[in-house]
Amino acid sequence: MKTIQKNAKIYLDTIENDDVRGGLQPFSIVILLPEQFPQERLAIFEDILQKMSAVVSNKQKIDLKKYYEEIVDLYLEQAFEEDLDLEIEDGYSITAAVNDFNHGLELYKNNKYNSAYRPLKKAMIKFEEEDQKNLIAEASFLLGTILLKTGKYENAAEQYRKLVNVATEINKAQYIEKGMFMAGFSYYKVQNYVEALEFLNQLNVESLKYISPLKYLLITSKVYENLKMHKKAIEKYEQALRIISNMPDNDNIRKQRAQIYYALGIQNFRIAISSLRALGIKHTDTVDEFLIRSINFLKKSVQVFKSMDDYESLIPTYRMIAEIYGFKNEHDNQFLYLSNAKNAAERSNNITAQLKVVDLIIKILKDSRKYEEIIPLIDNMFEKFSANAFVDMFSIARLHQNKGEAYLQKNSPQEALDEFLITLNIYKKIDSPLIKRKSILEKIIEIYEKRGEKDHIEYYNKLLKQIKEEMDNQKIELEHSELLFGPVKEVWIMAENGPEMYNYAPETEVDTDLLGGFMTAMQAFSMELQHESLNSLVIGRDRYDIVNEEDKKFFILGRSSIKTPDDVSKRILRKVSQLFYETYKTHLDNYNGDVTPFRNFTEIINKKDFTFA
């Protein structure tokens, strides 16, 4: 269809007609589309064309208007997704633009955002041609909101920036205020916190008329949080708390109040952590004031969550209080709040949370040498597993191993051996890391050696030798892997506060905000990290290794098979970290949330023929 500069989707079929030879008359249905519409996307109209063909073939009356509207809606949705260039035709009048604007507005009101975008954008072009600033402001606001609601945050931020400029020219206070807030919010969503603050700080919470002061304060608090300006974040959260305390009470308000208490607890804790990083972990007494404040806010959060029977929210809150008591070396209180977290997890029937909390309790009991309490605790968990549809086999193995170690400390070698043998069999079934099997085999062999049972010693030593040989072979194979990062299948590079800076993740679809937030929480709050340096997590058949070097403002997360020796993957990730740092040192020193400079990291690795052997 080049002569008329159109793309076409053509559907051919036949209809019965006794007046033609053979009794079948061919017919076609044609949809003409703008030339810039991608040919590979024409298939989206197939279903509509089939429906139309069925109506014609059955000699029924066809409602072309109905099908035309369906086709237009599909086209507009696709055009929005592809963000196709838009040009207005000659003779397109301001009246026609206003009609398109009103049509787009109706679609917008009916939540048909993709369909609304095209007519509004077309009208906007005409409004700009005619310098109709009031109409430009109206259209800009709607376009920005559509982009925001459909996840196109960077485009939304630019549209709101345009709105602020136009609204300032015509002194339209409503759109100045809304535009500044929404621009700030859009930049916050793309982790450009410096730009977000530029807009948000131009607003005064005392004089807000068109947006919620509470919403403004909560978003601004989160921006300060991510910029590690914890005292400013606390200031904004406290303002939000004063506002919400004067609002009519309901479940939603109570939950928001509890979340603000929680956020204030976290911010005070982060101030303490920042100070400890500068002074050293031994100087907890110097940050005791912030730790106490943190505990008090978190306890207020607990009171509200308890009044709402919100057990899911109570679990992390109790755990956080326990972590802080651990920092303060108040281990009785630490144990108490972990027990509270376990009870909350039981009340919410969250078996995964129970397992995590039980792991922490076992660690405390081991450190306190209270081995006799570990065994009934684990038995209680096994009873719960029988009523649960799915439990991670790796977690079951870990509990059996802990139970065996407790029996060993209680001088009950036979009971310990039974638990270790169960652990070994589970590890074999789930194809666990070789290092885990090696560790268990060594414990089993040690028990048999003390008994002098030569047959068993010989048998398990043979298994141990096989495991060691397999580990050595894997090291050789993995170190010569031709994958981009060798045996490390995927890599994420995160800023200190969690947002993603770069990823190479061809196999996994992950919400990187959640992933970054999770890893940051683990790094900031976990006792294991602060006291023993958390290095890795095992999830299913994958191990996630973490490299967080003190002199760098980012950390690296790598996904490998659990069979990959951790020293191999760690060595690779350290080399990736060094290359990233050397390549982007200037950007990292002045990092403000803009991840654009890091997008070519994959190309840099390929060009340098980077090897990790």
C-alpha positions as CSV (number, residue, x, y, z in Angstrom):
1,M,0.0,0.0,0.0
2,K,2.9,2.3,-0.6
3,T,1.1,4.5,-3.1
4,I,-1.3,5.8,-0.5
5,Q,1.3,5.6,2.4
6,K,-0.8,3.1,4.4
7,N,-0.3,-0.3,6.0
8,A,-3.2,-2.7,5.5
9,K,-4.5,-5.8,7.2
10,I,-6.5,-7.8,4.6
11,Y,-8.8,-10.7,5.5
12,L,-10.1,-13.0,2.6
13,D,-13.1,-15.3,2.9
14,T,-16.1,-16.5,0.8
15,I,-19.9,-16.3,1.0
16,E,-22.4,-18.6,-0.5
17,N,-23.9,-17.2,-3.8
18,D,-25.8,-19.4,-6.3
19,D,-25.4,-16.8,-9.0
20,V,-21.7,-17.3,-9.3
21,R,-19.8,-20.4,-10.7
22,G,-19.1,-22.8,-7.9
23,G,-21.6,-21.2,-5.6
24,L,-19.0,-19.3,-3.5
25,Q,-18.2,-15.6,-3.9
26,P,-15.0,-14.3,-2.5
27,F,-14.9,-11.1,-0.4
28,S,-12.3,-9.2,1.6
29,I,-12.3,-7.0,4.6
30,V,-9.5,-4.4,4.7
31,I,-8.2,-2.3,7.6
32,L,-6.1,0.7,6.5
33,L,-3.6,2.0,9.1
34,P,-1.0,4.8,9.2
35,E,2.3,3.9,7.5
36,Q,4.2,4.1,10.7
37,F,2.1,1.4,12.3
38,P,4.5,-1.7,12.7
39,Q,3.6,-4.5,10.2
40,E,4.5,-7.1,12.7
41,R,1.7,-5.9,15.0
42,L,-1.1,-6.1,12.4
43,A,-2.0,-9.6,13.8
44,I,-3.7,-7.9,16.8
45,F,-6.7,-7.2,14.5
46,E,-7.1,-10.9,13.5
47,D,-9.9,-11.7,16.0
48,I,-12.0,-8.7,15.0
49,L,-11.6,-9.5,11.4
50,Q,-12.7,-13.1,12.0
51,K,-15.8,-11.9,13.9
52,M,-16.7,-9.5,11.0
53,S,-16.1,-12.3,8.4
54,A,-18.5,-14.7,10.3
55,V,-21.2,-12.1,10.3
56,V,-20.8,-11.5,6.5
57,S,-20.6,-15.2,5.8
58,N,-23.9,-15.8,7.6
59,K,-25.5,-13.0,5.6
60,Q,-26.3,-11.1,8.7
61,K,-26.4,-7.3,9.0
62,I,-23.0,-6.0,10.0
63,D,-22.7,-3.1,12.5
64,L,-19.6,-1.4,11.0
65,K,-19.7,1.4,13.6
66,K,-19.3,-1.1,16.5
67,Y,-16.4,-2.9,14.8
68,Y,-14.8,0.4,13.8
69,E,-14.8,1.5,17.5
70,E,-13.1,-1.8,18.5
71,I,-10.5,-1.4,15.8
72,V,-9.8,2.3,16.8
73,D,-9.4,1.3,20.5
74,L,-6.9,-1.5,19.6
75,Y,-5.0,0.8,17.3
76,L,-4.8,3.5,20.0
77,E,-3.6,1.1,22.6
78,Q,-0.9,-0.3,20.3
79,A,0.1,3.2,19.2
80,F,0.5,4.2,22.8
81,E,2.6,1.2,23.6
82,E,4.8,1.7,20.5
83,D,4.8,5.5,21.2
84,L,4.5,6.1,17.4
85,D,5.2,9.5,16.0
86,L,2.1,11.6,15.6
87,E,1.6,14.3,12.9
88,I,-1.6,16.3,12.4
89,E,-3.0,16.5,9.0
90,D,-3.5,19.7,7.0
91,G,-6.8,21.4,7.8
92,Y,-6.9,20.0,11.3
93,S,-8.8,22.8,13.1
94,I,-8.8,24.0,16.7
95,T,-12.4,22.8,16.8
96,A,-11.4,19.3,15.7
97,A,-8.6,19.4,18.4
98,V,-11.1,20.3,21.1
99,N,-13.3,17.4,19.9
100,D,-10.4,15.1,20.2
101,F,-9.5,16.5,23.6
102,N,-13.1,15.8,24.8
103,H,-13.0,12.3,23.3
104,G,-9.7,11.6,25.1
105,L,-11.1,13.0,28.3
106,E,-14.1,10.6,28.2
107,L,-11.8,7.7,27.6
108,Y,-9.6,8.9,30.5
109,K,-12.6,9.1,32.8
110,N,-13.4,5.5,31.9
111,N,-9.9,4.4,32.8
112,K,-9.0,3.7,29.1
113,Y,-5.7,5.3,29.4
114,N,-3.9,3.8,26.4
115,S,-6.8,4.7,24.1
116,A,-7.1,8.3,25.6
117,Y,-3.4,9.1,25.0
118,R,-3.5,9.4,21.2
119,P,-6.4,11.9,20.8
120,L,-5.1,14.0,23.7
121,K,-1.6,14.1,22.3
122,K,-3.0,15.0,18.9
123,A,-5.1,17.8,20.4
124,M,-2.0,19.0,22.4
125,I,0.0,19.5,19.2
126,K,-2.7,21.8,17.8
127,F,-3.1,23.7,21.1
128,E,0.7,24.3,21.0
129,E,0.5,25.5,17.4
130,E,-2.2,27.9,18.4
131,D,-0.5,28.9,21.7
132,Q,-3.6,28.0,23.7
133,K,-1.9,27.9,27.0
134,N,-4.9,27.1,29.2
135,L,-5.7,24.1,26.9
136,I,-2.0,23.1,26.8
137,A,-2.1,23.0,30.7
138,E,-5.2,20.8,30.7
139,A,-3.9,18.4,28.1
140,S,-0.4,18.3,29.7
141,F,-1.9,17.3,33.1
142,L,-4.0,14.5,31.5
143,L,-1.1,13.2,29.4
144,G,1.3,13.3,32.4
145,T,-1.3,11.4,34.5
146,I,-1.8,8.7,31.7
147,L,1.9,8.2,31.4
148,L,2.2,7.9,35.2
149,K,-0.6,5.4,35.5
150,T,0.8,3.3,32.7
151,G,4.3,3.2,34.3
152,K,6.1,5.5,31.8
153,Y,7.6,7.5,34.7
154,E,10.4,9.3,32.8
155,N,8.0,10.5,30.1
156,A,5.5,11.5,32.8
157,A,8.1,13.6,34.6
158,E,8.9,15.5,31.5
159,Q,5.2,16.1,30.8
160,Y,4.7,17.4,34.3
161,R,7.8,19.6,33.9
162,K,6.1,21.1,30.8
163,L,2.9,21.5,32.8
164,V,4.7,23.5,35.5
165,N,6.3,25.8,33.0
166,V,3.0,26.6,31.2
167,A,1.0,26.9,34.4
168,T,3.6,29.3,35.7
169,E,3.2,31.5,32.6
170,I,-0.6,31.8,33.0
171,N,-0.4,31.8,36.9
172,K,-2.6,28.6,37.2
173,A,-1.9,27.8,40.9
174,Q,-3.7,24.4,40.7
175,Y,-1.5,23.1,38.0
176,I,1.7,24.6,39.4
177,E,1.1,22.7,42.6
178,K,-0.1,19.5,41.1
179,G,2.6,19.6,38.4
180,M,5.4,20.1,40.9
181,F,4.2,17.3,43.1
182,M,3.6,14.8,40.3
183,A,6.9,15.6,38.6
184,G,8.6,15.0,42.0
185,F,6.7,11.7,42.4
186,S,7.6,10.6,38.8
187,Y,11.3,11.2,39.4
188,Y,11.0,9.4,42.7
189,K,9.6,6.4,40.8
190,V,12.6,6.3,38.5
191,Q,15.0,6.7,41.5
192,N,16.2,10.1,40.4
193,Y,15.9,11.5,43.9
194,V,17.8,14.7,43.3
195,E,15.4,15.8,40.6
196,A,12.5,14.7,42.7
197,L,13.7,16.9,45.6
198,E,14.1,19.8,43.2
199,F,10.4,19.8,42.6
200,L,9.1,18.7,46.0
201,N,11.1,21.3,47.9
202,Q,9.4,24.1,45.9
203,L,6.2,23.3,47.7
204,N,5.3,24.4,51.2
205,V,3.2,21.8,53.1
206,E,1.5,24.6,55.0
207,S,0.0,26.2,51.8
208,L,-1.0,23.1,49.9
209,K,-4.5,23.4,48.5
210,Y,-4.8,20.8,45.6
211,I,-2.8,17.8,46.9
212,S,-2.9,15.9,50.1
213,P,-0.3,17.3,52.6
214,L,0.0,13.8,54.1
215,K,0.8,12.3,50.7
216,Y,3.3,15.1,50.0
217,L,5.1,14.5,53.3
218,L,5.2,10.7,52.9
219,I,6.7,10.9,49.4
220,T,9.2,13.6,50.4
221,S,10.2,11.5,53.4
222,K,10.9,8.5,51.2
223,V,13.0,10.7,48.9
224,Y,15.1,11.9,51.8
225,E,15.3,8.2,53.0
226,N,16.8,7.1,49.7
227,L,19.3,10.0,49.7
228,K,20.4,8.8,53.2
229,M,19.3,12.2,54.6
230,H,17.8,10.4,57.6
231,K,17.3,13.4,59.9
232,K,15.4,15.2,57.1
233,A,13.3,12.1,56.6
234,I,12.5,12.0,60.3
235,E,11.5,15.6,60.2
236,K,9.0,15.0,57.4
237,Y,7.7,11.7,59.0
238,E,7.1,13.6,62.3
239,Q,5.1,16.3,60.4
240,A,3.1,13.5,58.7
241,L,2.4,12.0,62.1
242,R,1.1,15.3,63.5
243,I,-1.3,15.5,60.5
244,I,-2.5,12.0,60.7
245,S,-3.1,12.2,64.5
246,N,-5.8,14.9,63.8
247,M,-7.6,12.8,61.1
248,P,-10.8,10.9,61.7
249,D,-9.9,7.4,62.9
250,N,-10.5,4.3,60.7
251,D,-8.5,1.2,59.8
252,N,-6.7,2.9,56.9
253,I,-5.6,5.8,59.1
254,R,-4.5,3.5,61.9
255,K,-2.4,1.4,59.5
256,Q,-0.8,4.5,58.0
257,R,0.0,5.8,61.5
258,A,1.6,2.4,62.4
259,Q,3.6,2.5,59.1
260,I,4.9,6.0,60.0
261,Y,5.9,4.8,63.5
262,Y,7.7,2.0,61.8
263,A,9.4,4.3,59.3
264,L,10.6,6.6,62.2
265,G,12.0,3.5,64.0
266,I,13.9,2.5,60.8
267,Q,15.3,6.0,60.2
268,N,16.6,6.3,63.8
269,F,18.1,2.9,63.4
270,R,19.8,3.9,60.1
271,I,21.3,7.0,61.8
272,A,22.8,4.6,64.4
273,I,24.1,2.3,61.7
274,S,25.7,5.1,59.8
275,S,27.5,6.3,62.9
276,L,28.6,2.8,63.8
277,R,30.1,2.4,60.3
278,A,32.1,5.5,60.9
279,L,33.1,4.7,64.5
280,G,33.2,0.9,64.5
281,I,30.8,-1.8,65.8
282,K,32.3,-1.6,69.3
283,H,31.0,1.9,69.9
284,T,27.3,1.0,70.2
285,D,27.1,3.1,73.4
286,T,27.6,6.3,71.4
287,V,24.4,5.6,69.3
288,D,22.3,4.3,72.2
289,E,20.0,7.3,72.1
290,F,19.0,6.5,68.5
291,L,18.6,2.8,69.2
292,I,16.3,3.6,72.1
293,R,14.2,6.0,69.9
294,S,14.0,3.4,67.3
295,I,12.7,0.7,69.7
296,N,10.2,3.2,71.1
297,F,8.7,4.0,67.7
298,L,8.7,0.4,66.7
299,K,6.8,-0.5,69.9
300,K,4.2,2.1,69.1
301,S,3.9,0.5,65.7
302,V,3.4,-2.8,67.4
303,Q,0.5,-1.5,69.5
304,V,-1.4,-0.3,66.5
305,F,-0.8,-3.4,64.5
306,K,-1.9,-5.5,67.4
307,S,-5.1,-3.5,67.8
308,M,-5.8,-4.4,64.1
309,D,-4.8,-8.1,64.4
310,D,-2.4,-7.3,61.6
311,Y,0.0,-10.2,62.2
312,E,1.7,-10.0,58.8
313,S,2.9,-6.5,59.7
314,L,3.8,-7.5,63.2
315,I,6.3,-10.1,62.0
316,P,8.9,-7.7,60.5
317,T,8.3,-5.2,63.3
318,Y,9.0,-7.7,66.1
319,R,12.0,-8.9,64.1
320,M,13.3,-5.4,63.8
321,I,13.0,-4.8,67.5
322,A,14.8,-8.0,68.2
323,E,17.6,-7.0,65.8
324,I,18.1,-3.7,67.7
325,Y,18.2,-5.5,71.1
326,G,20.8,-7.7,69.6
327,F,22.9,-4.7,68.8
328,K,22.5,-3.5,72.4
329,N,23.6,-7.0,73.6
330,E,20.2,-7.3,75.4
331,H,19.8,-10.9,74.4
332,D,16.8,-11.8,76.7
333,N,14.8,-9.0,75.0
334,Q,16.1,-10.1,71.6
335,F,14.9,-13.6,72.3
336,L,11.5,-12.3,73.6
337,Y,10.8,-10.3,70.4
338,L,11.9,-13.1,68.1
339,S,9.4,-15.3,70.0
340,N,6.8,-12.7,69.5
341,A,7.6,-12.7,65.8
342,K,7.3,-16.5,65.7
343,N,3.9,-16.3,67.4
344,A,2.7,-13.6,64.9
345,A,3.8,-15.8,62.0
346,E,1.9,-18.7,63.6
347,R,-1.2,-16.6,63.9
348,S,-1.0,-15.6,60.3
349,N,-0.2,-19.2,59.2
350,N,3.0,-17.9,57.4
351,I,5.2,-21.0,57.4
352,T,8.0,-19.2,55.5
353,A,8.2,-16.4,58.1
354,Q,8.1,-19.0,60.9
355,L,11.1,-20.8,59.4
356,K,13.1,-17.6,59.1
357,V,12.4,-16.6,62.7
358,V,13.1,-20.1,64.0
359,D,16.5,-20.0,62.2
360,L,17.3,-16.8,64.1
361,I,16.1,-18.2,67.4
362,I,18.3,-21.4,66.9
363,K,21.3,-19.1,66.3
364,I,20.7,-17.4,69.6
365,L,20.2,-20.6,71.5
366,K,23.4,-22.0,70.0
367,D,25.3,-18.9,71.1
368,S,23.8,-19.3,74.6
369,R,24.6,-23.0,74.5
370,K,20.9,-23.8,75.2
371,Y,21.0,-26.9,73.0
372,E,18.2,-28.6,75.0
373,E,15.8,-25.9,73.8
374,I,16.6,-26.3,70.2
375,I,15.3,-29.9,69.8
376,P,11.7,-29.3,70.9
377,L,11.6,-26.1,68.9
378,I,12.5,-28.0,65.7
379,D,10.2,-30.8,66.6
380,N,7.4,-28.3,66.9
381,M,8.2,-27.0,63.4
382,F,8.1,-30.5,62.0
383,E,4.6,-31.0,63.4
384,K,3.5,-27.8,61.5
385,F,5.0,-29.1,58.2
386,S,2.6,-32.0,58.2
387,A,-0.3,-29.6,57.9
388,N,1.4,-27.5,55.2
389,A,1.0,-28.2,51.5
390,F,4.5,-27.2,50.6
391,V,7.7,-26.8,52.6
392,D,11.1,-26.1,51.1
393,M,13.1,-29.3,51.4
394,F,16.3,-27.3,51.8
395,S,14.7,-25.8,55.0
396,I,13.8,-29.2,56.3
397,A,17.3,-30.4,55.7
398,R,18.7,-27.4,57.6
399,L,16.5,-28.1,60.6
400,H,17.5,-31.8,60.7
401,Q,21.2,-30.6,60.6
402,N,20.6,-28.1,63.4
403,K,18.8,-30.8,65.4
404,G,21.8,-33.2,64.8
405,E,24.3,-30.5,66.0
406,A,22.2,-29.9,69.1
407,Y,22.2,-33.7,69.9
408,L,26.0,-33.8,69.3
409,Q,26.5,-31.0,71.9
410,K,24.2,-32.9,74.3
411,N,26.5,-35.9,73.9
412,S,23.9,-38.0,72.1
413,P,25.9,-39.2,69.1
414,Q,23.3,-41.8,67.9
415,E,20.5,-39.3,67.8
416,A,22.9,-36.8,66.1
417,L,23.9,-39.5,63.5
418,D,20.2,-40.2,62.7
419,E,19.6,-36.5,62.0
420,F,22.8,-36.1,59.9
421,L,21.9,-39.2,57.8
422,I,18.4,-37.7,57.1
423,T,20.0,-34.4,56.1
424,L,22.4,-36.2,53.8
425,N,19.6,-38.1,52.0
426,I,17.6,-34.9,51.5
427,Y,20.6,-33.1,50.1
428,K,21.1,-35.9,47.6
429,K,17.4,-35.7,46.5
430,I,17.4,-32.0,46.0
431,D,20.7,-31.8,44.3
432,S,22.1,-29.5,47.0
433,P,25.5,-27.7,47.0
434,L,28.4,-30.1,47.1
435,I,29.8,-28.1,50.0
436,K,26.8,-28.9,52.1
437,R,27.1,-32.6,51.4
438,K,30.8,-32.4,52.2
439,S,30.1,-30.8,55.5
440,I,27.5,-33.4,56.6
441,L,29.7,-36.3,55.5
442,E,32.6,-35.0,57.6
443,K,30.3,-34.9,60.7
444,I,29.0,-38.4,60.0
445,I,32.6,-39.7,59.5
446,E,33.6,-38.1,62.8
447,I,30.9,-39.9,64.7
448,Y,31.9,-43.3,63.2
449,E,35.6,-42.7,63.9
450,K,34.8,-42.1,67.6
451,R,33.0,-45.5,67.5
452,G,35.7,-47.2,65.6
453,E,33.2,-48.6,63.0
454,K,35.7,-49.2,60.1
455,D,33.1,-50.3,57.5
456,H,31.1,-47.2,57.9
457,I,34.2,-45.0,58.0
458,E,35.4,-46.5,54.7
459,Y,32.0,-46.2,53.0
460,Y,31.5,-42.5,53.9
461,N,35.1,-41.6,53.2
462,K,34.6,-43.0,49.7
463,L,31.5,-40.8,49.3
464,L,33.5,-37.8,50.6
465,K,36.3,-38.5,48.2
466,Q,33.8,-38.5,45.3
467,I,32.4,-35.2,46.4
468,K,35.8,-33.6,46.7
469,E,36.7,-34.8,43.2
470,E,33.4,-33.5,41.8
471,M,34.1,-30.1,43.4
472,D,37.6,-29.9,41.9
473,N,36.2,-30.8,38.4
474,Q,33.5,-28.2,38.7
475,K,36.0,-25.6,39.6
476,I,38.0,-26.3,36.4
477,E,34.8,-26.4,34.2
478,L,33.3,-23.3,35.7
479,E,36.4,-21.2,35.5
480,H,36.6,-21.8,31.8
481,S,32.9,-21.1,31.1
482,E,32.2,-19.0,28.0
483,L,29.1,-17.2,29.5
484,L,29.3,-13.5,30.0
485,F,30.0,-13.8,33.7
486,G,31.2,-17.4,33.6
487,P,29.3,-19.6,36.0
488,V,27.5,-16.6,37.5
489,K,24.3,-16.7,35.5
490,E,22.9,-13.2,36.4
491,V,24.2,-10.1,38.0
492,W,22.5,-7.1,39.6
493,I,24.4,-4.0,40.7
494,M,22.6,-2.0,43.4
495,A,23.2,1.4,45.0
496,E,23.9,1.4,48.7
497,N,20.3,2.2,49.5
498,G,18.9,-0.4,47.2
499,P,17.9,1.0,43.8
500,E,19.3,-0.9,40.8
501,M,22.1,0.6,38.8
502,Y,22.7,-2.2,36.3
503,N,21.6,-5.7,35.6
504,Y,22.4,-8.6,33.4
505,A,19.4,-11.0,34.0
506,P,18.4,-12.7,30.7
507,E,16.7,-15.6,32.5
508,T,14.9,-13.9,35.4
509,E,12.1,-11.4,35.5
510,V,12.4,-9.7,38.9
511,D,10.9,-6.5,40.3
512,T,14.2,-4.8,40.9
513,D,12.7,-2.3,43.3
514,L,11.7,-5.2,45.5
515,L,14.9,-7.0,45.0
516,G,17.0,-3.9,45.8
517,G,14.8,-3.1,48.8
518,F,15.1,-6.6,50.1
519,M,18.9,-6.8,49.8
520,T,19.2,-3.3,51.4
521,A,17.1,-4.4,54.3
522,M,19.2,-7.5,54.7
523,Q,22.4,-5.5,54.7
524,A,21.2,-2.7,57.0
525,F,19.2,-4.7,59.5
526,S,20.5,-8.2,59.7
527,M,22.5,-9.2,62.7
528,E,24.3,-11.7,60.5
529,L,25.5,-9.0,58.3
530,Q,26.6,-6.6,61.0
531,H,28.3,-9.2,63.1
532,E,29.3,-11.9,60.7
533,S,28.9,-10.4,57.2
534,L,26.0,-11.9,55.3
535,N,27.5,-13.3,52.1
536,S,24.9,-15.4,50.4
537,L,21.3,-16.7,50.4
538,V,20.2,-20.0,49.0
539,I,16.8,-20.0,47.3
540,G,15.7,-23.3,45.7
541,R,18.6,-24.5,43.5
542,D,20.2,-21.1,43.2
543,R,22.6,-19.3,45.4
544,Y,22.6,-15.5,45.5
545,D,26.1,-14.2,46.4
546,I,26.6,-10.7,47.7
547,V,29.8,-8.6,47.4
548,N,29.7,-5.4,49.3
549,E,33.1,-3.7,49.6
550,E,33.6,-0.9,52.0
551,D,35.2,1.6,49.7
552,K,32.4,1.3,47.1
553,K,29.0,2.9,47.1
554,F,27.3,-0.1,45.6
555,F,26.9,-3.8,46.1
556,I,26.7,-6.7,43.7
557,L,24.3,-9.6,43.7
558,G,25.0,-12.6,41.6
559,R,22.9,-15.7,40.9
560,S,24.7,-19.0,40.4
561,S,23.8,-22.7,40.7
562,I,24.1,-24.0,44.2
563,K,26.7,-26.4,42.7
564,T,29.0,-23.6,41.8
565,P,31.7,-23.3,44.5
566,D,31.1,-20.0,46.3
567,D,34.8,-19.0,46.1
568,V,34.5,-19.1,42.3
569,S,31.4,-17.0,42.1
570,K,32.7,-14.6,44.7
571,R,36.0,-14.1,42.8
572,I,34.0,-13.3,39.6
573,L,31.8,-10.8,41.4
574,R,34.7,-9.0,43.0
575,K,36.3,-8.6,39.5
576,V,32.9,-7.3,38.2
577,S,32.8,-4.9,41.1
578,Q,36.3,-3.6,40.3
579,L,35.6,-3.2,36.6
580,F,32.4,-1.4,37.3
581,Y,34.1,0.9,39.8
582,E,37.0,1.7,37.5
583,T,34.8,2.3,34.5
584,Y,32.3,4.6,36.2
585,K,34.3,6.2,39.1
586,T,33.4,9.8,38.1
587,H,29.7,8.9,37.9
588,L,29.7,7.0,41.1
589,D,31.4,9.8,43.0
590,N,28.6,12.1,41.9
591,Y,25.8,9.6,41.8
592,N,22.3,11.2,42.1
593,G,20.1,8.3,41.0
594,D,20.6,8.7,37.3
595,V,21.5,5.2,35.9
596,T,21.8,6.2,32.3
597,P,25.7,6.2,32.2
598,F,25.7,2.5,33.3
599,R,23.6,1.1,30.5
600,N,26.6,0.3,28.3
601,F,28.4,-1.9,30.9
602,T,27.5,-5.1,29.0
603,E,29.1,-3.7,25.9
604,I,32.2,-2.7,27.8
605,I,32.6,-6.3,29.1
606,N,32.2,-7.7,25.7
607,K,34.6,-5.3,24.1
608,K,37.3,-5.9,26.7
609,D,36.9,-9.7,26.3
610,F,36.6,-9.8,30.0
611,T,37.6,-13.2,31.4
612,F,37.4,-14.6,34.9
613,A,39.5,-17.7,34.7
